[in-house]
């Protein structure tokens, strides 16, 4: 989530000496806290994604499709385990790292609850795509080990191809399906971006990875959300719903 998402952010230029000499221990502590927040947000998204996909698989029209959903759920759980292991390596209890994001993630899922199987798979493809794009953007400002982990956490290309194929076949068979799905997709991006902005505002350490980094500023954050929107448009286009 072929991959229609943008690549991770460009390498961060070196921090100048003045910035490095300004309370280095405080900067290090703030960056570490930001990494914990980033991994906590990803971890809970993966955990809730796993349970959501398992539940949505009950709506699958065929046994083969249900099997693919279960395979995706297994991949989500494997990625969750990797994030938990990284949090434990950093000396943090995974539950404590994830807890600040439970309310926001649960609220997003409550507001975007799918009513059909097609909406369910569009939500995985589009919703997870937006989230993964956001995490990759932020990971440009963290340590290499965490960045590699974040970049590896994404919905597989095989499932993305399955969603595109299934949605296109459904809209071809019944063009009336396309309009509601397109509206649902727009709801998803609006809710996802609102959630991301709210979390960044509420979690100072996470926001500091972007705002307080010399390679980033408020204007760049605006451009980042623009890139997220453009990637969403490309996904909707791949689904044949960009209208």
C-alpha positions as a printed NumPy array, in Angstrom:
array([[  0.   ,   0.   ,   0.   ],
       [  2.296,  -2.137,  -7.278],
       [  2.986,   0.578,  -4.286],
       [  1.032,   3.792,  -4.739],
       [  2.417,   5.524,  -1.72 ],
       [  5.158,   8.154,  -1.848],
       [  8.636,   7.241,  -0.802],
       [  9.904,   8.173,   2.622],
       [ 11.115,  11.711,   3.133],
       [ 14.471,  12.84 ,   1.791],
       [ 17.532,  12.352,   4.021],
       [ 17.776,  14.954,   6.745],
       [ 20.649,  17.43 ,   6.326],
       [ 23.146,  17.587,   9.196],
       [ 22.163,  19.726,  12.175],
       [ 24.388,  22.76 ,  12.501],
       [ 26.793,  23.131,  15.402],
       [ 24.723,  25.81 ,  17.112],
       [ 21.698,  23.595,  17.198],
       [ 23.761,  20.681,  18.502],
       [ 25.231,  22.785,  21.3  ],
       [ 21.794,  23.854,  22.518],
       [ 20.857,  21.56 ,  25.448],
       [ 21.971,  18.345,  23.706],
       [ 20.702,  16.086,  26.479],
       [ 17.271,  17.687,  26.336],
       [ 17.181,  17.297,  22.57 ],
       [ 18.175,  13.653,  22.901],
       [ 15.49 ,  13.013,  25.501],
       [ 12.858,  14.754,  23.361],
       [ 13.85 ,  12.742,  20.289],
       [ 13.701,   9.493,  22.257],
       [ 10.243,  10.407,  23.533],
       [  9.161,  11.169,  19.963],
       [ 10.371,   7.758,  18.795],
       [  8.387,   6.087,  21.585],
       [  5.288,   8.036,  20.563],
       [  5.752,   7.134,  16.906],
       [  6.133,   3.433,  17.672],
       [  3.247,   3.549,  20.139],
       [  0.946,   5.031,  17.501],
       [  2.035,   2.48 ,  14.907],
       [  1.713,  -0.377,  17.368],
       [ -1.853,   0.409,  18.344],
       [ -2.85 ,   1.009,  14.729],
       [ -1.507,  -2.44 ,  13.866],
       [ -3.221,  -4.096,  16.811],
       [ -6.584,  -2.495,  16.05 ],
       [ -6.056,  -3.227,  12.357],
       [ -5.553,  -6.897,  13.101],
       [ -8.805,  -7.213,  15.038],
       [-10.689,  -5.111,  12.465],
       [ -9.534,  -7.193,   9.502],
       [-10.458, -10.426,  11.272],
       [-13.942,  -9.033,  11.931],
       [-14.313,  -7.751,   8.348],
       [-13.333, -11.147,   6.983],
       [-16.737, -12.4  ,   8.144],
       [-18.261, -10.242,   5.378],
       [-16.101, -11.858,   2.682],
       [-18.215, -13.155,  -0.228],
       [-16.143, -16.306,  -0.749],
       [-13.905, -18.596,   1.257],
       [-10.927, -17.63 ,  -0.909],
       [-11.407, -13.948,  -0.155],
       [-11.776, -14.683,   3.543],
       [ -8.494, -16.58 ,   3.388],
       [ -6.768, -13.535,   1.886],
       [ -8.159, -11.339,   4.648],
       [ -6.859, -13.733,   7.286],
       [ -3.438, -13.709,   5.616],
       [ -3.415,  -9.911,   5.787],
       [ -4.448, -10.023,   9.453],
       [ -1.555, -12.382,  10.144],
       [  0.844,  -9.918,   8.503],
       [ -0.564,  -7.07 ,  10.63 ],
       [  0.025,  -9.143,  13.764],
       [  3.594,  -9.988,  12.698],
       [  4.316,  -6.287,  12.168],
       [  2.769,  -5.529,  15.557],
       [  5.117,  -8.049,  17.178],
       [  8.092,  -6.327,  15.524],
       [  7.033,  -2.932,  16.861],
       [  6.505,  -4.364,  20.345],
       [  9.978,  -5.924,  20.252],
       [ 11.504,  -2.57 ,  19.255],
       [  9.707,  -0.767,  22.085],
       [ 11.01 ,  -3.346,  24.533],
       [ 14.538,  -2.877,  23.138],
       [ 14.158,   0.817,  23.962],
       [ 13.224,  -0.05 ,  27.549],
       [  9.561,   0.904,  27.226],
       [  6.476,  -1.072,  28.107],
       [  4.529,  -1.411,  24.841],
       [  1.15 ,  -0.936,  26.523],
       [  2.253,   2.38 ,  28.022],
       [  3.57 ,   3.576,  24.664],
       [  0.332,   2.681,  22.873],
       [ -2.146,   3.877,  25.484],
       [ -2.098,   7.615,  24.522],
       [ -3.333,   6.718,  21.022],
       [ -6.161,   4.346,  21.889],
       [ -8.892,   6.99 ,  22.058],
       [ -7.958,   8.67 ,  18.762],
       [ -7.573,   5.432,  16.808],
       [-10.766,   3.94 ,  18.208],
       [-12.648,   7.154,  17.402],
       [-11.387,   7.041,  13.806],
       [-12.604,   3.484,  13.38 ],
       [-15.957,   4.287,  14.976],
       [-16.5  ,   7.231,  12.611],
       [-15.481,   5.253,   9.523],
       [-17.066,   1.896,  10.267],
       [-17.634,   0.07 ,   6.941],
       [-21.138,  -1.126,   6.14 ],
       [-20.189,  -3.491,   3.301],
       [-17.34 ,  -5.804,   2.413],
       [-16.171,  -3.434,  -0.339],
       [-16.029,  -0.533,   2.107],
       [-14.07 ,  -2.751,   4.475],
       [-11.308,  -3.556,   2.001],
       [-11.221,   0.039,   0.715],
       [-10.726,   1.164,   4.294],
       [ -7.76 ,  -1.173,   4.747],
       [ -6.198,  -0.122,   1.455],
       [ -6.828,   3.607,   1.796],
       [ -6.792,   4.057,   5.566],
       [ -3.669,   2.006,   6.187],
       [ -2.039,   3.675,   3.193],
       [ -2.52 ,   7.155,   4.63 ],
       [ -1.296,   6.054,   8.057],
       [  1.781,   4.318,   6.636],
       [  2.633,   7.352,   4.502],
       [  2.449,   9.579,   7.588],
       [  4.652,   7.259,   9.641],
       [  7.252,   7.089,   6.862],
       [  7.326,  10.879,   6.633],
       [  7.973,  11.164,  10.375],
       [ 10.523,   8.33 ,  10.325],
       [ 12.854,  10.514,   8.256],
       [ 13.761,  12.182,  11.563],
       [ 14.421,   9.135,  13.75 ],
       [ 17.273,   6.67 ,  14.223],
       [ 18.127,   4.255,  11.379],
       [ 16.887,   1.115,  13.167],
       [ 13.488,   2.635,  13.868],
       [ 13.297,   4.108,  10.369],
       [ 13.948,   0.697,   8.804],
       [ 11.226,  -0.841,  10.964],
       [  8.685,   1.872,  10.086],
       [  9.405,   1.624,   6.369],
       [  8.832,  -2.137,   6.518],
       [  5.399,  -1.862,   8.139],
       [  2.874,  -1.623,   5.335],
       [  0.082,  -3.501,   3.656],
       [  1.545,  -5.953,   1.147],
       [  1.478,  -5.393,  -2.596],
       [ -0.437,  -8.641,  -3.084],
       [ -3.323,  -7.437,  -0.931],
       [ -3.276,  -3.998,  -2.584],
       [ -3.583,  -5.672,  -5.995],
       [ -6.437,  -7.802,  -4.664],
       [ -8.33 ,  -4.709,  -3.459],
       [ -7.839,  -2.866,  -6.751],
       [ -8.96 ,  -5.871,  -8.768],
       [-11.982,  -6.574,  -6.55 ],
       [-13.223,  -2.977,  -6.493],
       [-12.791,  -2.501, -10.227],
       [-14.631,  -5.742, -10.956],
       [-17.454,  -4.717,  -8.618],
       [-17.876,  -1.267, -10.139],
       [-17.761,  -2.715, -13.641],
       [-20.482,  -5.2  , -12.755],
       [-22.589,  -2.508, -11.085],
       [-21.55 ,   1.115, -11.789],
       [-23.867,   2.3  ,  -9.01 ],
       [-21.368,   0.91 ,  -6.49 ],
       [-18.682,   3.427,  -7.458],
       [-20.338,   6.618,  -6.222],
       [-20.853,   5.54 ,  -2.606],
       [-17.36 ,   4.021,  -2.466],
       [-15.819,   7.26 ,  -3.743],
       [-17.697,   9.226,  -1.073],
       [-16.539,   6.766,   1.559],
       [-12.947,   7.149,   0.376],
       [-13.173,  10.931,   0.756],
       [-14.517,  10.467,   4.274],
       [-11.584,   8.22 ,   5.084],
       [ -8.937,  10.712,   4.011],
       [-10.646,  13.578,   5.822],
       [-10.93 ,  11.637,   9.052],
       [ -7.4  ,  10.203,   8.776],
       [ -5.747,  13.581,   8.188],
       [ -7.774,  15.17 ,  10.986],
       [ -6.718,  12.375,  13.307],
       [ -3.062,  12.741,  12.336],
       [ -3.101,  16.491,  12.909],
       [ -4.881,  16.135,  16.245],
       [ -2.438,  13.518,  17.504],
       [  0.553,  15.619,  16.419],
       [ -0.822,  18.625,  18.299],
       [ -1.631,  16.651,  21.45 ],
       [  1.657,  14.755,  21.613],
       [  4.426,  17.309,  21.976],
       [  7.239,  14.78 ,  21.6  ],
       [  5.843,  13.47 ,  18.329],
       [  5.281,  16.962,  16.964],
       [  8.823,  17.934,  17.99 ],
       [ 10.273,  15.343,  15.62 ],
       [  8.948,  17.548,  12.806],
       [  8.651,  21.111,  14.096],
       [ 11.822,  21.321,  16.174],
       [ 14.01 ,  19.629,  13.587],
       [ 16.14 ,  22.103,  11.575],
       [ 15.218,  20.176,   8.423],
       [ 11.527,  20.815,   8.968],
       [  9.194,  23.73 ,   9.686],
       [  5.502,  24.523,   9.653],
       [  5.568,  25.124,   5.909],
       [  7.171,  21.721,   5.339],
       [  4.523,  20.087,   7.527],
       [  1.902,  21.647,   5.288],
       [  3.704,  20.213,   2.257],
       [  3.844,  16.847,   3.97 ],
       [  0.081,  16.736,   4.39 ],
       [ -0.176,  17.78 ,   0.753],
       [  1.901,  14.746,  -0.22 ],
       [ -0.34 ,  12.516,   1.874],
       [ -3.384,  13.867,   0.041],
       [ -1.742,  13.35 ,  -3.356],
       [ -0.898,   9.745,  -2.476],
       [ -4.511,   9.186,  -1.434],
       [ -5.685,  10.561,  -4.788],
       [ -3.408,   8.104,  -6.594],
       [ -4.84 ,   5.191,  -4.586],
       [ -8.391,   6.257,  -5.385],
       [ -7.382,   6.487,  -9.031],
       [ -5.993,   2.963,  -8.915],
       [ -9.373,   1.838,  -7.585],
       [-11.16 ,   3.697, -10.361],
       [-12.827,   5.975,  -7.781],
       [-11.019,   9.272,  -8.399],
       [-14.071,  11.381,  -9.147]])
